[in-house]
């Protein structure tokens, strides 16, 4: 795991500025405190900060082939590198290290971009072909690792984090107004945009290929889900069990200690159980919870799992005040406005783990392919609602639900169920601010026409042949997961120099998961059914059958009580980002309605606060100097 960066002056051949590349790498030291490395070749400059995980002595980057004509810097891990190495050696390639990264060099030599599709791992990498003067910058198939770039048709600047790009004098800080509209629709900015004008992020499974002859973004992973032939369910369960076991065992490869994050759920419990099977001695496990009498806590079920597995268990408890105080710093680490309340808990559990281990496995990534969220129930059975007479749906049910106080999730659900268009349903269920309110917020005309669901539509074309639920699962695994959940997993873990791995996004396992019929994933309101059957080998029945409790934070409580006045002041202050880019009267109305309990605007208000804090730190850092503002 590392942080990588680079510059390529492909348009004019100007030598890469060594000082700037070194400054970019220094901005990523938290991602790689163990070592640094550079390679300069005329107009090309590569930099890397290394967190040593595999081949601690020999895996120094940048890394080259035998002739020093192909170079690579890699942020991530290639889990199937042993098998790839054997195949490449049989084809005449010579290896000088035991590192997984060296496999990337030879795979590219042997197969070109197709070699990237053979990598079962998480990666954001850059490959330099000195003979062709060609630079390839790529992001892994499911977007576990981020990759950002800026390109003005003469110079390409790229890196694992935006802060590295901001070190370059050509890269300016301004808001992408279309991305801002996307953010207030989804709670995050989907690839390929970022909140910064001119700075982009690669789509999962894509590569940017740049040479003096031209530039293009290519999709290197092109395999699409195809429903598997019908067969006994028991056979699928066994196949799934084997794939999960292999994925966890594969992702335990490391020359440093590996631990596990434990929530109160079955996904992380399964990962930890498999880890105990394949290791000698107890593993280290880590859990975060909230103090202050907060009802939804994962501490107790996580303790039960740790006790059953015999792990060395560690806990950290945080208060609602901790959450509020840390919010600006979490946005500093995230670098983009992402309206997720899970950043502080994940940061704190990573901070807890780092003195004990250098790598952790998590249970993240199981809900998207196996239908674990409530919205998937709506998609699965929404046809029953749409079969009702229209006068009942539009004349009775929908108006009644809209008049309910709060119940924001139910309102989104009913709005989404009212249309037969799968893409429109997704738009309505994902929208954290509905269209009428969004039109009020953007009443000053500062934002162009809404296009936030282009990101969803581009993936839907891959799976239009599948049923609507399978389409939704596929899209979520390539938008909501990589551009929201996996961003904070990467940024919060790397903030404390910890590598977080996600076995459920193993390439082999995901290819199997996406071939399984949606009928086996949800059956009679039981979500993740086929996955739960597979997990019966490792998780007790009482835990599998326990009602899923989503990880929650006290953000609603403090937006209505503890910190309401502070949030109001910040959002409505003269010159604030919300006052400048949005309609202040609409913001005030949302604050009033949420405080009174007439409406549930917690997700929308948290988005506004996130945007405000992001703007303070990255766009206008001179505001609020007494606050915990961290300058980029």
Steps between C-alpha positions, in 0.01 A plus 500: 500500500640833398435846370606568143525815289651630182530758223522448125561797268395308191404810302825693495761259631595733784699316768295398804577725795670276757426743781126493430487120477679472833258749654207299366642182652559675833130590512429123501738402781211372716426242230858379497717589799751217444679609183495727197614458142517695174564447132565779251519459125494834322139619490393225743534501878367228733486510878394252765468481878505139617324316780697175501273193511648234267874442444595763754861530384475429129169661402639849452319718245505625227563153360616407149542208263837342424584757230383802705265596217174446688443655843213479744381667820213324674266591785337175607545126510481228233366192676548248220859601430645156581291332229570779252869484574514129425325554167724791407816312592385215277487756218860608560464798733764544770416633846741677732280533812223320691272802464147488360567831321766346275226276359330811361808591295524160331123459457497829310799390291331171416139603443485880489186651651338155500753410768327739740178300469690194630592675826287382790562780742450862593717753326554851374813480288706664228709321237764682293607352166817692416533354151155618391503804734163376619357541850214282627313604817244244622244430775401151612186322381278596795665831587633397841793735447450857375686661211478871418633695203512848342574552132519821295590331169867568562571382853357207695515511880378198698500355849339279761357805672386842385739676739791374291355658186445829683876524552543563126496873411275445197223331701259760636226475762147573388162327519365282223142626507360192327672283760343715771158418359597132488609514863168640618323227306704202618699607806825444310648591163507198266793431270630642273440840663626632831384810685806682361466644150754336271591216738356161405501150641526189289200272474550154651656258253625781275840631398618835366751444220709806416778542243618778267278342233179549697294413804205283581326333792464128435297240682739213566255275687210420269348183643127546567273295728315213337237304693623151579310194386241374745621231738459373856519783753718284723766490227503879477531526878804273501658685210442829678649368825814390318530837325462694826757281674750541216444876489574545870801270491634679190463841659690398810825492301747731677838509668355705788225434760141488367190564713125535446239770547200362689159662481192342649411346165548168326727621220794598717431204730537265203829660396637476854386138536681396182811685613506298822478179296806574289730652763684366800406677819236767563452789260461865604148646459379859534160662560366854542187609685325809633475601863246723667216248496477490122258217420642351180837361599712222359714443807303215661451277191861561397617390845291184467663420166848569634437278803366217284802520265754549777650817352703767677229763495534879523231767529476875474199704614430848368251765606266709286721799581802312364304453180429869460853607588657259254276583205723774350806277521316208340414721203864603480594134463214427256594800279154506343159569651361154582190502717572189703484494877721191527832679451577570867414150626711342227790739561493427874496122454789529252688712752431231760630224272819662370725436807415129479491420126589654166218335300132440582232305318148645503153368423421784264369430152254217570180705503521626142540172306281297736212749555545600862343849507127579553480666158553161339178369655316786335652415163427130543134538596417845364291346224236412760462868589490605134226241439265696727242718326648837414239692700618315814869564432488861387180610670534337840827329592753747356330818636451337839867402527614847390296656781664288767743684726858385446513142352744612232594144402137394456430804283790422270384140478144591397625756248725238343236228487264719302687469169557201272830633362788328689736795451242750624431277802870503587510876462213545745623252761855637499406869514573643841333826396188466286469694176260775621723579798812483287346749257442734796857458622641579158253778429783747439584325173860434598490134395445357151222261407495181710711219360587310815358172381718476193735304725226247570380484140845423362519182710139400440578446134720205601216311665182607325450130415469412870205539737455836673639388837814354342546828313479694825751272676744530210474879490537538878817291491650746249369836626375512859764255621823628335418873504350514849559210740838389368626858492468540874635147555811592303546855628432435870720189516782662304481807725655280772719295261282189520407279204130401491406207275155393380480123430138515382623703201745230399481477121424127490235529772330799336486330162319211667273726708385697198411184311259381772130563439345782702225252597757327721618826658158613626231247579189565710647825638821325606790701361843357409335159523750299293792671673354426842464134409866494404594672825332232713833318498662782701224700673244371755136484390382747766738761361404435138129525582535812713345810347759713321574820691663756273799682640361830627641819646335770712506759222121546503501572872770761490360669190175554689638576845862508615660668200205651318595860580862443398401337171250778428761767557747329273263438211333840502795727579554780246746378239455134587513248218132418546404868487716553193410196292152415633180675600543603865123518565464137394785397729337689789166331429665155512665581832169620646303198379755255631526665842120503540468137392267584210743348250802273509776693322794340680660358184448824309629717785799275552574541129480878534732495801742270324510731199553803723791342687656372178477848346662657806797268487565460129344795316496788749725396789523851644150477649442391859868512603426405860339173399680173434569589139788314341655668200570288196 
